[in-house]
Amino acid sequence: MAGNDKTIRVFTMRQQFPCGPRSACCGPIGQSEEEIANLTNAIENRFGCNAEVVDVMNGAEMQKHLSVLRVVRAFGPAALPIIALDGEVVSMGNPTREEALETIEEKMKQV
């Protein structure tokens, strides 16, 4: 399915360890560079379009994506990564790569 006229954005934050890397109280938040690269590469290969990565910590950039900003504010880092198709949130949380691709594909069929 060609989707090169679609805009797919992956909203994420660099992986962090709020309580320290070896802390037992909580795990990491955000996504590793490898996780995001794997997801964006899979999106680009499947749909033939660029997947733009947006850092949710970039306040000026997030002002352009208020609906996503509201989701991040409501659910915090657990909502990440958030995938948006043409500005509409289609996935949030940490789906498997295949789940994310299926969700995007289903949404593209509806448009």
Backbone atoms as SQL, in Angstrom:
CREATE TABLE atoms (id INTEGER PRIMARY KEY, chain TEXT, resi INTEGER, resn TEXT, atom TEXT, x REAL, y REAL, z REAL);
INSERT INTO atoms VALUES
  (1, 'A', 1, 'MET', 'N', 0.846, -1.174, 0.000),
  (2, 'A', 1, 'MET', 'CA', 0.000, 0.000, 0.000),
  (3, 'A', 1, 'MET', 'C', 0.888, 1.233, 0.000),
  (4, 'A', 2, 'ALA', 'N', 0.709, 2.087, -0.980),
  (5, 'A', 2, 'ALA', 'CA', 1.517, 3.296, -1.054),
  (6, 'A', 2, 'ALA', 'C', 0.899, 4.356, -0.167),
  (7, 'A', 3, 'GLY', 'N', 1.702, 4.943, 0.670),
  (8, 'A', 3, 'GLY', 'CA', 1.204, 5.964, 1.572),
  (9, 'A', 3, 'GLY', 'C', 2.053, 7.214, 1.512),
  (10, 'A', 4, 'ASN', 'N', 2.778, 7.394, 0.383),
  (11, 'A', 4, 'ASN', 'CA', 3.740, 8.475, 0.330),
  (12, 'A', 4, 'ASN', 'C', 3.118, 9.861, 0.356),
  (13, 'A', 5, 'ASP', 'N', 1.795, 9.980, 0.224),
  (14, 'A', 5, 'ASP', 'CA', 1.155, 11.274, 0.355),
  (15, 'A', 5, 'ASP', 'C', 0.642, 11.508, 1.776),
  (16, 'A', 6, 'LYS', 'N', 0.887, 10.550, 2.643),
  (17, 'A', 6, 'LYS', 'CA', 0.471, 10.635, 4.037),
  (18, 'A', 6, 'LYS', 'C', 1.624, 11.134, 4.902),
  (19, 'A', 7, 'THR', 'N', 1.257, 11.759, 6.012),
  (20, 'A', 7, 'THR', 'CA', 2.254, 12.194, 6.984),
  (21, 'A', 7, 'THR', 'C', 2.121, 11.321, 8.223),
  (22, 'A', 8, 'ILE', 'N', 3.166, 10.587, 8.518),
  (23, 'A', 8, 'ILE', 'CA', 3.188, 9.746, 9.713),
  (24, 'A', 8, 'ILE', 'C', 4.254, 10.301, 10.644),
  (25, 'A', 9, 'ARG', 'N', 3.829, 10.613, 11.858),
  (26, 'A', 9, 'ARG', 'CA', 4.757, 11.134, 12.859),
  (27, 'A', 9, 'ARG', 'C', 4.792, 10.193, 14.047),
  (28, 'A', 10, 'VAL', 'N', 5.985, 10.005, 14.563),
  (29, 'A', 10, 'VAL', 'CA', 6.183, 9.194, 15.760),
  (30, 'A', 10, 'VAL', 'C', 6.669, 10.142, 16.849),
  (31, 'A', 11, 'PHE', 'N', 5.844, 10.325, 17.868),
  (32, 'A', 11, 'PHE', 'CA', 6.170, 11.213, 18.983),
  (33, 'A', 11, 'PHE', 'C', 6.805, 10.378, 20.084),
  (34, 'A', 12, 'THR', 'N', 7.962, 10.788, 20.523),
  (35, 'A', 12, 'THR', 'CA', 8.704, 10.000, 21.498),
  (36, 'A', 12, 'THR', 'C', 9.577, 10.902, 22.356),
  (37, 'A', 13, 'MET', 'N', 10.230, 10.290, 23.303),
  (38, 'A', 13, 'MET', 'CA', 11.246, 10.994, 24.082),
  (39, 'A', 13, 'MET', 'C', 12.424, 10.058, 24.267),
  (40, 'A', 14, 'ARG', 'N', 13.592, 10.631, 24.330),
  (41, 'A', 14, 'ARG', 'CA', 14.800, 9.837, 24.525),
  (42, 'A', 14, 'ARG', 'C', 14.693, 9.055, 25.825),
  (43, 'A', 15, 'GLN', 'N', 15.095, 7.814, 25.789),
  (44, 'A', 15, 'GLN', 'CA', 15.002, 6.951, 26.967),
  (45, 'A', 15, 'GLN', 'C', 15.778, 7.551, 28.142),
  (46, 'A', 16, 'GLN', 'N', 15.126, 7.550, 29.297),
  (47, 'A', 16, 'GLN', 'CA', 15.709, 8.104, 30.519),
  (48, 'A', 16, 'GLN', 'C', 15.489, 7.129, 31.666),
  (49, 'A', 17, 'PHE', 'N', 16.323, 7.251, 32.648),
  (50, 'A', 17, 'PHE', 'CA', 16.208, 6.436, 33.859),
  (51, 'A', 17, 'PHE', 'C', 16.044, 7.396, 35.029),
  (52, 'A', 18, 'PRO', 'N', 14.784, 7.770, 35.367),
  (53, 'A', 18, 'PRO', 'CA', 14.544, 8.799, 36.381),
  (54, 'A', 18, 'PRO', 'C', 15.146, 8.487, 37.745),
  (55, 'A', 19, 'CYS', 'N', 15.204, 7.224, 38.107),
  (56, 'A', 19, 'CYS', 'CA', 15.730, 6.856, 39.427),
  (57, 'A', 19, 'CYS', 'C', 17.132, 6.249, 39.325),
  (58, 'A', 20, 'GLY', 'N', 17.749, 6.365, 38.170),
  (59, 'A', 20, 'GLY', 'CA', 19.065, 5.791, 37.951),
  (60, 'A', 20, 'GLY', 'C', 18.963, 4.472, 37.208),
  (61, 'A', 21, 'PRO', 'N', 19.978, 4.133, 36.413),
  (62, 'A', 21, 'PRO', 'CA', 19.922, 2.947, 35.562),
  (63, 'A', 21, 'PRO', 'C', 19.771, 1.620, 36.300),
  (64, 'A', 22, 'ARG', 'N', 20.186, 1.542, 37.523),
  (65, 'A', 22, 'ARG', 'CA', 20.113, 0.269, 38.248),
  (66, 'A', 22, 'ARG', 'C', 19.118, 0.310, 39.405),
  (67, 'A', 23, 'SER', 'N', 18.273, 1.315, 39.407),
  (68, 'A', 23, 'SER', 'CA', 17.313, 1.468, 40.488),
  (69, 'A', 23, 'SER', 'C', 16.220, 0.412, 40.399),
  (70, 'A', 24, 'ALA', 'N', 15.782, -0.077, 41.545),
  (71, 'A', 24, 'ALA', 'CA', 14.721, -1.081, 41.592),
  (72, 'A', 24, 'ALA', 'C', 13.337, -0.441, 41.656),
  (73, 'A', 25, 'CYS', 'N', 13.257, 0.867, 41.892),
  (74, 'A', 25, 'CYS', 'CA', 11.941, 1.501, 42.079),
  (75, 'A', 25, 'CYS', 'C', 11.177, 1.691, 40.782),
  (76, 'A', 26, 'CYS', 'N', 11.835, 1.947, 39.705),
  (77, 'A', 26, 'CYS', 'CA', 11.127, 2.129, 38.435),
  (78, 'A', 26, 'CYS', 'C', 12.068, 1.831, 37.281),
  (79, 'A', 27, 'GLY', 'N', 11.490, 1.549, 36.163),
  (80, 'A', 27, 'GLY', 'CA', 12.283, 1.255, 34.976),
  (81, 'A', 27, 'GLY', 'C', 12.477, 2.500, 34.138),
  (82, 'A', 28, 'PRO', 'N', 12.996, 2.325, 32.953),
  (83, 'A', 28, 'PRO', 'CA', 13.224, 3.476, 32.074),
  (84, 'A', 28, 'PRO', 'C', 11.908, 4.018, 31.527),
  (85, 'A', 29, 'ILE', 'N', 11.924, 5.274, 31.149),
  (86, 'A', 29, 'ILE', 'CA', 10.808, 5.886, 30.438),
  (87, 'A', 29, 'ILE', 'C', 11.333, 6.339, 29.081),
  (88, 'A', 30, 'GLY', 'N', 10.448, 6.443, 28.126),
  (89, 'A', 30, 'GLY', 'CA', 10.864, 6.825, 26.783),
  (90, 'A', 30, 'GLY', 'C', 11.349, 5.617, 26.002),
  (91, 'A', 31, 'GLN', 'N', 11.869, 5.901, 24.807),
  (92, 'A', 31, 'GLN', 'CA', 12.301, 4.845, 23.920),
  (93, 'A', 31, 'GLN', 'C', 13.772, 5.012, 23.565),
  (94, 'A', 32, 'SER', 'N', 14.429, 3.884, 23.347),
  (95, 'A', 32, 'SER', 'CA', 15.828, 3.931, 22.933),
  (96, 'A', 32, 'SER', 'C', 15.888, 4.347, 21.463),
  (97, 'A', 33, 'GLU', 'N', 17.044, 4.832, 21.049),
  (98, 'A', 33, 'GLU', 'CA', 17.222, 5.215, 19.647),
  (99, 'A', 33, 'GLU', 'C', 16.981, 4.015, 18.738),
  (100, 'A', 34, 'GLU', 'N', 17.399, 2.835, 19.184),
  (101, 'A', 34, 'GLU', 'CA', 17.221, 1.618, 18.389),
  (102, 'A', 34, 'GLU', 'C', 15.736, 1.287, 18.212),
  (103, 'A', 35, 'GLU', 'N', 14.941, 1.400, 19.283),
  (104, 'A', 35, 'GLU', 'CA', 13.506, 1.123, 19.190),
  (105, 'A', 35, 'GLU', 'C', 12.828, 2.043, 18.179),
  (106, 'A', 36, 'ILE', 'N', 13.147, 3.318, 18.254),
  (107, 'A', 36, 'ILE', 'CA', 12.529, 4.292, 17.354),
  (108, 'A', 36, 'ILE', 'C', 13.001, 4.078, 15.921),
  (109, 'A', 37, 'ALA', 'N', 14.284, 3.802, 15.740),
  (110, 'A', 37, 'ALA', 'CA', 14.794, 3.539, 14.389),
  (111, 'A', 37, 'ALA', 'C', 14.120, 2.312, 13.790),
  (112, 'A', 38, 'ASN', 'N', 13.956, 1.257, 14.573),
  (113, 'A', 38, 'ASN', 'CA', 13.290, 0.052, 14.072),
  (114, 'A', 38, 'ASN', 'C', 11.848, 0.342, 13.672),
  (115, 'A', 39, 'LEU', 'N', 11.135, 1.110, 14.498),
  (116, 'A', 39, 'LEU', 'CA', 9.749, 1.440, 14.206),
  (117, 'A', 39, 'LEU', 'C', 9.633, 2.320, 12.966),
  (118, 'A', 40, 'THR', 'N', 10.432, 3.370, 12.888),
  (119, 'A', 40, 'THR', 'CA', 10.332, 4.277, 11.739),
  (120, 'A', 40, 'THR', 'C', 10.760, 3.583, 10.448),
  (121, 'A', 41, 'ASN', 'N', 11.787, 2.743, 10.506),
  (122, 'A', 41, 'ASN', 'CA', 12.206, 2.002, 9.315),
  (123, 'A', 41, 'ASN', 'C', 11.091, 1.071, 8.841),
  (124, 'A', 42, 'ALA', 'N', 10.433, 0.395, 9.774),
  (125, 'A', 42, 'ALA', 'CA', 9.337, -0.508, 9.415),
  (126, 'A', 42, 'ALA', 'C', 8.183, 0.270, 8.772),
  (127, 'A', 43, 'ILE', 'N', 7.864, 1.447, 9.323),
  (128, 'A', 43, 'ILE', 'CA', 6.797, 2.283, 8.761),
  (129, 'A', 43, 'ILE', 'C', 7.161, 2.718, 7.342),
  (130, 'A', 44, 'GLU', 'N', 8.381, 3.203, 7.172),
  (131, 'A', 44, 'GLU', 'CA', 8.818, 3.687, 5.863),
  (132, 'A', 44, 'GLU', 'C', 8.833, 2.566, 4.833),
  (133, 'A', 45, 'ASN', 'N', 9.308, 1.395, 5.233),
  (134, 'A', 45, 'ASN', 'CA', 9.355, 0.263, 4.304),
  (135, 'A', 45, 'ASN', 'C', 7.960, -0.231, 3.929),
  (136, 'A', 46, 'ARG', 'N', 7.059, -0.273, 4.881),
  (137, 'A', 46, 'ARG', 'CA', 5.711, -0.808, 4.635),
  (138, 'A', 46, 'ARG', 'C', 4.846, 0.145, 3.825),
  (139, 'A', 47, 'PHE', 'N', 4.970, 1.458, 4.107),
  (140, 'A', 47, 'PHE', 'CA', 4.039, 2.414, 3.513),
  (141, 'A', 47, 'PHE', 'C', 4.662, 3.336, 2.468),
  (142, 'A', 48, 'GLY', 'N', 5.962, 3.250, 2.267),
  (143, 'A', 48, 'GLY', 'CA', 6.614, 4.049, 1.239),
  (144, 'A', 48, 'GLY', 'C', 6.580, 5.541, 1.495),
  (145, 'A', 49, 'CYS', 'N', 6.640, 5.919, 2.755),
  (146, 'A', 49, 'CYS', 'CA', 6.650, 7.339, 3.104),
  (147, 'A', 49, 'CYS', 'C', 7.647, 7.572, 4.233),
  (148, 'A', 50, 'ASN', 'N', 7.955, 8.809, 4.472),
  (149, 'A', 50, 'ASN', 'CA', 8.848, 9.140, 5.578),
  (150, 'A', 50, 'ASN', 'C', 8.083, 9.162, 6.881),
  (151, 'A', 51, 'ALA', 'N', 8.691, 8.608, 7.910),
  (152, 'A', 51, 'ALA', 'CA', 8.133, 8.683, 9.256),
  (153, 'A', 51, 'ALA', 'C', 8.949, 9.724, 10.015),
  (154, 'A', 52, 'GLU', 'N', 8.304, 10.800, 10.364),
  (155, 'A', 52, 'GLU', 'CA', 8.978, 11.898, 11.056),
  (156, 'A', 52, 'GLU', 'C', 8.958, 11.633, 12.561),
  (157, 'A', 53, 'VAL', 'N', 10.107, 11.762, 13.192),
  (158, 'A', 53, 'VAL', 'CA', 10.205, 11.582, 14.641),
  (159, 'A', 53, 'VAL', 'C', 10.142, 12.948, 15.295),
  (160, 'A', 54, 'VAL', 'N', 9.258, 13.083, 16.287),
  (161, 'A', 54, 'VAL', 'CA', 9.099, 14.345, 17.011),
  (162, 'A', 54, 'VAL', 'C', 9.403, 14.087, 18.481),
  (163, 'A', 55, 'ASP', 'N', 10.323, 14.862, 19.027),
  (164, 'A', 55, 'ASP', 'CA', 10.696, 14.766, 20.435),
  (165, 'A', 55, 'ASP', 'C', 9.678, 15.548, 21.265),
  (166, 'A', 56, 'VAL', 'N', 8.940, 14.854, 22.132),
  (167, 'A', 56, 'VAL', 'CA', 7.903, 15.525, 22.916),
  (168, 'A', 56, 'VAL', 'C', 8.484, 16.502, 23.938),
  (169, 'A', 57, 'MET', 'N', 9.771, 16.435, 24.157),
  (170, 'A', 57, 'MET', 'CA', 10.406, 17.374, 25.089),
  (171, 'A', 57, 'MET', 'C', 10.699, 18.724, 24.419),
  (172, 'A', 58, 'ASN', 'N', 10.503, 18.809, 23.109),
  (173, 'A', 58, 'ASN', 'CA', 10.718, 20.041, 22.360),
  (174, 'A', 58, 'ASN', 'C', 9.415, 20.836, 22.373),
  (175, 'A', 59, 'GLY', 'N', 9.291, 21.734, 23.337),
  (176, 'A', 59, 'GLY', 'CA', 8.056, 22.487, 23.547),
  (177, 'A', 59, 'GLY', 'C', 7.603, 23.274, 22.337),
  (178, 'A', 60, 'ALA', 'N', 8.532, 23.906, 21.631),
  (179, 'A', 60, 'ALA', 'CA', 8.157, 24.698, 20.458),
  (180, 'A', 60, 'ALA', 'C', 7.567, 23.802, 19.377),
  (181, 'A', 61, 'GLU', 'N', 8.153, 22.645, 19.160),
  (182, 'A', 61, 'GLU', 'CA', 7.635, 21.708, 18.157),
  (183, 'A', 61, 'GLU', 'C', 6.268, 21.159, 18.583),
  (184, 'A', 62, 'MET', 'N', 6.121, 20.859, 19.857),
  (185, 'A', 62, 'MET', 'CA', 4.864, 20.285, 20.335),
  (186, 'A', 62, 'MET', 'C', 3.710, 21.272, 20.253),
  (187, 'A', 63, 'GLN', 'N', 3.987, 22.565, 20.233),
  (188, 'A', 63, 'GLN', 'CA', 2.922, 23.560, 20.079),
  (189, 'A', 63, 'GLN', 'C', 2.242, 23.426, 18.713),
  (190, 'A', 64, 'LYS', 'N', 2.895, 22.770, 17.772),
  (191, 'A', 64, 'LYS', 'CA', 2.311, 22.522, 16.451),
  (192, 'A', 64, 'LYS', 'C', 1.401, 21.293, 16.461),
  (193, 'A', 65, 'HIS', 'N', 1.464, 20.517, 17.542),
  (194, 'A', 65, 'HIS', 'CA', 0.731, 19.250, 17.628),
  (195, 'A', 65, 'HIS', 'C', -0.036, 19.195, 18.952),
  (196, 'A', 66, 'LEU', 'N', -0.982, 20.109, 19.122),
  (197, 'A', 66, 'LEU', 'CA', -1.668, 20.262, 20.408),
  (198, 'A', 66, 'LEU', 'C', -2.470, 19.032, 20.825),
  (199, 'A', 67, 'SER', 'N', -3.061, 18.316, 19.875),
  (200, 'A', 67, 'SER', 'CA', -3.826, 17.129, 20.258),
  (201, 'A', 67, 'SER', 'C', -2.907, 16.069, 20.863),
  (202, 'A', 68, 'VAL', 'N', -1.723, 15.932, 20.326),
  (203, 'A', 68, 'VAL', 'CA', -0.759, 14.972, 20.868),
  (204, 'A', 68, 'VAL', 'C', -0.231, 15.481, 22.210),
  (205, 'A', 69, 'LEU', 'N', 0.007, 16.763, 22.313),
  (206, 'A', 69, 'LEU', 'CA', 0.484, 17.347, 23.565),
  (207, 'A', 69, 'LEU', 'C', -0.516, 17.089, 24.692),
  (208, 'A', 70, 'ARG', 'N', -1.800, 17.206, 24.392),
  (209, 'A', 70, 'ARG', 'CA', -2.824, 16.933, 25.409),
  (210, 'A', 70, 'ARG', 'C', -2.771, 15.472, 25.864),
  (211, 'A', 71, 'VAL', 'N', -2.539, 14.556, 24.945),
  (212, 'A', 71, 'VAL', 'CA', -2.433, 13.138, 25.302),
  (213, 'A', 71, 'VAL', 'C', -1.222, 12.915, 26.216),
  (214, 'A', 72, 'VAL', 'N', -0.097, 13.519, 25.875),
  (215, 'A', 72, 'VAL', 'CA', 1.116, 13.376, 26.694),
  (216, 'A', 72, 'VAL', 'C', 0.889, 13.956, 28.076),
  (217, 'A', 73, 'ARG', 'N', 0.249, 15.093, 28.145),
  (218, 'A', 73, 'ARG', 'CA', -0.028, 15.706, 29.452),
  (219, 'A', 73, 'ARG', 'C', -0.979, 14.854, 30.283),
  (220, 'A', 74, 'ALA', 'N', -1.943, 14.223, 29.630),
  (221, 'A', 74, 'ALA', 'CA', -2.933, 13.418, 30.347),
  (222, 'A', 74, 'ALA', 'C', -2.360, 12.086, 30.826),
  (223, 'A', 75, 'PHE', 'N', -1.551, 11.427, 30.005),
  (224, 'A', 75, 'PHE', 'CA', -1.097, 10.082, 30.314),
  (225, 'A', 75, 'PHE', 'C', 0.389, 9.970, 30.641),
  (226, 'A', 76, 'GLY', 'N', 1.144, 11.042, 30.419),
  (227, 'A', 76, 'GLY', 'CA', 2.567, 11.026, 30.718),
  (228, 'A', 76, 'GLY', 'C', 3.350, 10.146, 29.762),
  (229, 'A', 77, 'PRO', 'N', 4.572, 9.783, 30.147),
  (230, 'A', 77, 'PRO', 'CA', 5.445, 9.022, 29.257),
  (231, 'A', 77, 'PRO', 'C', 4.913, 7.635, 28.898),
  (232, 'A', 78, 'ALA', 'N', 3.952, 7.117, 29.665),
  (233, 'A', 78, 'ALA', 'CA', 3.384, 5.802, 29.346),
  (234, 'A', 78, 'ALA', 'C', 2.644, 5.828, 28.010),
  (235, 'A', 79, 'ALA', 'N', 2.250, 7.002, 27.539),
  (236, 'A', 79, 'ALA', 'CA', 1.541, 7.123, 26.266),
  (237, 'A', 79, 'ALA', 'C', 2.474, 6.996, 25.071),
  (238, 'A', 80, 'LEU', 'N', 3.762, 7.075, 25.310),
  (239, 'A', 80, 'LEU', 'CA', 4.739, 7.083, 24.221),
  (240, 'A', 80, 'LEU', 'C', 5.179, 5.684, 23.832),
  (241, 'A', 81, 'PRO', 'N', 5.522, 5.484, 22.586),
  (242, 'A', 81, 'PRO', 'CA', 5.420, 6.446, 21.497),
  (243, 'A', 81, 'PRO', 'C', 3.975, 6.619, 21.041),
  (244, 'A', 82, 'ILE', 'N', 3.706, 7.802, 20.540),
  (245, 'A', 82, 'ILE', 'CA', 2.411, 8.096, 19.953),
  (246, 'A', 82, 'ILE', 'C', 2.626, 8.187, 18.449),
  (247, 'A', 83, 'ILE', 'N', 1.787, 7.505, 17.701),
  (248, 'A', 83, 'ILE', 'CA', 1.881, 7.538, 16.250),
  (249, 'A', 83, 'ILE', 'C', 0.666, 8.293, 15.723),
  (250, 'A', 84, 'ALA', 'N', 0.940, 9.278, 14.865),
  (251, 'A', 84, 'ALA', 'CA', -0.140, 10.075, 14.286),
  (252, 'A', 84, 'ALA', 'C', -0.080, 9.980, 12.766),
  (253, 'A', 85, 'LEU', 'N', -1.243, 9.829, 12.160),
  (254, 'A', 85, 'LEU', 'CA', -1.388, 9.793, 10.708),
  (255, 'A', 85, 'LEU', 'C', -2.149, 11.040, 10.303),
  (256, 'A', 86, 'ASP', 'N', -1.513, 11.876, 9.515),
  (257, 'A', 86, 'ASP', 'CA', -2.118, 13.141, 9.085),
  (258, 'A', 86, 'ASP', 'C', -2.684, 13.924, 10.264),
  (259, 'A', 87, 'GLY', 'N', -1.947, 13.938, 11.367),
  (260, 'A', 87, 'GLY', 'CA', -2.318, 14.720, 12.540),
  (261, 'A', 87, 'GLY', 'C', -3.264, 14.037, 13.507),
  (262, 'A', 88, 'GLU', 'N', -3.778, 12.867, 13.159),
  (263, 'A', 88, 'GLU', 'CA', -4.707, 12.145, 14.031),
  (264, 'A', 88, 'GLU', 'C', -3.981, 11.009, 14.747),
  (265, 'A', 89, 'VAL', 'N', -4.121, 10.954, 16.061),
  (266, 'A', 89, 'VAL', 'CA', -3.488, 9.895, 16.840),
  (267, 'A', 89, 'VAL', 'C', -4.116, 8.558, 16.460),
  (268, 'A', 90, 'VAL', 'N', -3.254, 7.606, 16.054),
  (269, 'A', 90, 'VAL', 'CA', -3.748, 6.272, 15.702),
  (270, 'A', 90, 'VAL', 'C', -3.230, 5.202, 16.651),
  (271, 'A', 91, 'SER', 'N', -2.186, 5.519, 17.405),
  (272, 'A', 91, 'SER', 'CA', -1.624, 4.539, 18.338),
  (273, 'A', 91, 'SER', 'C', -0.908, 5.274, 19.454),
  (274, 'A', 92, 'MET', 'N', -1.033, 4.719, 20.649),
  (275, 'A', 92, 'MET', 'CA', -0.271, 5.253, 21.773),
  (276, 'A', 92, 'MET', 'C', 0.105, 4.100, 22.676),
  (277, 'A', 93, 'GLY', 'N', 1.107, 4.315, 23.460),
  (278, 'A', 93, 'GLY', 'CA', 1.623, 3.240, 24.288),
  (279, 'A', 93, 'GLY', 'C', 2.780, 2.586, 23.565),
  (280, 'A', 94, 'ASN', 'N', 3.081, 1.379, 23.924),
  (281, 'A', 94, 'ASN', 'CA', 4.239, 0.731, 23.338),
  (282, 'A', 94, 'ASN', 'C', 3.823, -0.544, 22.614),
  (283, 'A', 95, 'PRO', 'N', 3.208, -0.388, 21.415),
  (284, 'A', 95, 'PRO', 'CA', 2.770, -1.570, 20.686),
  (285, 'A', 95, 'PRO', 'C', 3.965, -2.309, 20.101),
  (286, 'A', 96, 'THR', 'N', 3.747, -3.564, 19.735),
  (287, 'A', 96, 'THR', 'CA', 4.790, -4.239, 18.968),
  (288, 'A', 96, 'THR', 'C', 4.860, -3.553, 17.608),
  (289, 'A', 97, 'ARG', 'N', 5.942, -3.768, 16.923),
  (290, 'A', 97, 'ARG', 'CA', 6.101, -3.152, 15.601),
  (291, 'A', 97, 'ARG', 'C', 4.943, -3.577, 14.686),
  (292, 'A', 98, 'GLU', 'N', 4.605, -4.855, 14.709),
  (293, 'A', 98, 'GLU', 'CA', 3.533, -5.362, 13.839),
  (294, 'A', 98, 'GLU', 'C', 2.176, -4.754, 14.224),
  (295, 'A', 99, 'GLU', 'N', 1.898, -4.615, 15.508),
  (296, 'A', 99, 'GLU', 'CA', 0.641, -3.986, 15.951),
  (297, 'A', 99, 'GLU', 'C', 0.560, -2.547, 15.449),
  (298, 'A', 100, 'ALA', 'N', 1.666, -1.827, 15.538),
  (299, 'A', 100, 'ALA', 'CA', 1.687, -0.438, 15.076),
  (300, 'A', 100, 'ALA', 'C', 1.423, -0.365, 13.575),
  (301, 'A', 101, 'LEU', 'N', 2.065, -1.237, 12.814),
  (302, 'A', 101, 'LEU', 'CA', 1.881, -1.237, 11.361),
  (303, 'A', 101, 'LEU', 'C', 0.444, -1.591, 10.986),
  (304, 'A', 102, 'GLU', 'N', -0.135, -2.564, 11.661),
  (305, 'A', 102, 'GLU', 'CA', -1.519, -2.955, 11.388),
  (306, 'A', 102, 'GLU', 'C', -2.484, -1.814, 11.707),
  (307, 'A', 103, 'THR', 'N', -2.228, -1.114, 12.803),
  (308, 'A', 103, 'THR', 'CA', -3.086, 0.009, 13.197),
  (309, 'A', 103, 'THR', 'C', -3.025, 1.118, 12.155),
  (310, 'A', 104, 'ILE', 'N', -1.834, 1.440, 11.697),
  (311, 'A', 104, 'ILE', 'CA', -1.671, 2.485, 10.669),
  (312, 'A', 104, 'ILE', 'C', -2.377, 2.053, 9.398),
  (313, 'A', 105, 'GLU', 'N', -2.183, 0.802, 8.995),
  (314, 'A', 105, 'GLU', 'CA', -2.796, 0.301, 7.771),
  (315, 'A', 105, 'GLU', 'C', -4.320, 0.365, 7.843),
  (316, 'A', 106, 'GLU', 'N', -4.886, -0.024, 8.972),
  (317, 'A', 106, 'GLU', 'CA', -6.342, 0.031, 9.147),
  (318, 'A', 106, 'GLU', 'C', -6.833, 1.470, 9.015),
  (319, 'A', 107, 'LYS', 'N', -6.110, 2.402, 9.614),
  (320, 'A', 107, 'LYS', 'CA', -6.523, 3.803, 9.555),
  (321, 'A', 107, 'LYS', 'C', -6.428, 4.335, 8.125),
  (322, 'A', 108, 'MET', 'N', -5.396, 3.910, 7.387),
  (323, 'A', 108, 'MET', 'CA', -5.248, 4.359, 5.996),
  (324, 'A', 108, 'MET', 'C', -6.405, 3.857, 5.144),
  (325, 'A', 109, 'LYS', 'N', -6.907, 2.685, 5.435),
  (326, 'A', 109, 'LYS', 'CA', -8.036, 2.132, 4.676),
  (327, 'A', 109, 'LYS', 'C', -9.312, 2.951, 4.907),
  (328, 'A', 110, 'GLN', 'N', -9.422, 3.556, 6.069),
  (329, 'A', 110, 'GLN', 'CA', -10.621, 4.304, 6.431),
  (330, 'A', 110, 'GLN', 'C', -10.661, 5.678, 5.782),
  (331, 'A', 111, 'VAL', 'N', -9.500, 6.157, 5.376),
  (332, 'A', 111, 'VAL', 'CA', -9.429, 7.521, 4.828),
  (333, 'A', 111, 'VAL', 'C', -9.810, 7.559, 3.367);
